[in-house]
Amino acid sequence: MTTVQIVLPDALAREATKAGLLTPEKIERMLREWLRQERIDRMKAARATLTAEPLAPMTPEEISAEIDAYRNEQRRAAGS
């Protein structure tokens, strides 16, 4: 586990504490939800970009070359 210390204005800290927002469980849930929403937003943006500018279809040879390049990269990363 990691300990995080934050600095908040006193009024905000009191209000957040009163609302039960500063418990470890609540902060974890809020962070997880925020990160999930960020991933969804990035995926939507990527989908919109691909819709506006679709990639050209790949030939079987290009697909094979990409697979070979990926496998070679994985082998290098593994030290083989």
Contacts in CASP RR format, 6 or more apart in sequence:
PFRMAT RR
TARGET T0000
AUTHOR 0000-0000-0000
METHOD contacts of the structure
MODEL  1
MTTVQIVLPDALAREATKAGLLTPEKIERMLREWLRQERIDRMKAARATL
TAEPLAPMTPEEISAEIDAYRNEQRRAAGS
8 16 0 8 1.000
13 22 0 8 1.000
16 22 0 8 1.000
20 26 0 8 1.000
21 27 0 8 1.000
21 30 0 8 1.000
58 66 0 8 1.000
END
